[in-house]
Amino acid sequence: MELNNLKYTKGARGHKVRTYGRGFSSGLGKTSGKGTKGQNSRKSGKVRIGFEGGQTPIYRKFPKVGFNSFNFRTNFHVVSLDKVVAKNLTEVNRETLLAAKIITKQDLPIKLIGTNNPDLKMIKINATVNKASKGAMDLITKAGGEVKIVKFEKQAKPVVASKKTTVKKVAKSAK
C-alpha cells in the first residue's frame, strides 16, 4: 500500500450535495451564500466574460489591428451569359458591353459567368474578357464560340488642368 493508492471506502464519507436557494433549511441562511443585494445575488445575475456593467468594454475601445484584404482585393464586373444572350451579343468585350449597358464603368475587369438556366438557347459568342468561369467557357465552346482571356490594364484617368497657381519666389539668404 502506498499513499497514492489510498481511497475512501464507498459510502464512508457522508457528504451530500448542497441545495442552495431553498430557504433556511439549506443551511446557508436567507441569502444562500450569495451575499446581499446586487446583480450577482439574483438568480440570473451572472454575466458573460468581459461584461463591464454596460459601459463600453475595453476590447471595444482599442482599435482593430491586423491584416485585412479589403484594400487589396480585385473587384470585377460580373456578367452573366443570360444577359449576353438576352441582348443577342455575338461579340463580348468591353466596348460591346458598355454599348449594351450591361456594364457601366471602365475601371474594373470583366468576369464572365455561366448560367443555371437549362432553357437558355446559346448562340455562337466570341468573348474577350479578363476572367471566365469554367461553366461559361464550356457553354460557349459547345455553341461553337471561343473565349479569349486577356490581362486587365487599368486605364489612366485623364488629367484635368486645375486653376493657375502662382509660384512664390524665395529670397536667397545672404551668406
HELIX and SHEET records of a PDB file:
HELIX    1   1 LEU A    3  ASN A    5  5                                   3    
HELIX    2   2 PHE A   24  SER A   26  5                                   3    
HELIX    3   3 GLN A   39  SER A   41  5                                   3    
HELIX    4   4 ILE A   58  LYS A   61  1                                   4    
HELIX    5   5 SER A   69  ASN A   71  5                                   3    
HELIX    6   6 LEU A   81  ALA A   86  1                                   6    
HELIX    7   7 ARG A   94  ALA A   99  1                                   6    
HELIX    8   8 LYS A  134  LYS A  142  1                                   9    
SHEET    1   A 3 HIS A  77  SER A  80  0                                        
SHEET    2   A 3 ILE A 110  ILE A 113  1                                        
SHEET    3   A 3 LYS A 131  ALA A 132  1                                        
SHEET    1   B 3 GLU A  91  VAL A  92  0                                        
SHEET    2   B 3 ASN A 126  VAL A 129  1                                        
SHEET    3   B 3 GLU A 146  ILE A 149  1                                        
END                                                                             
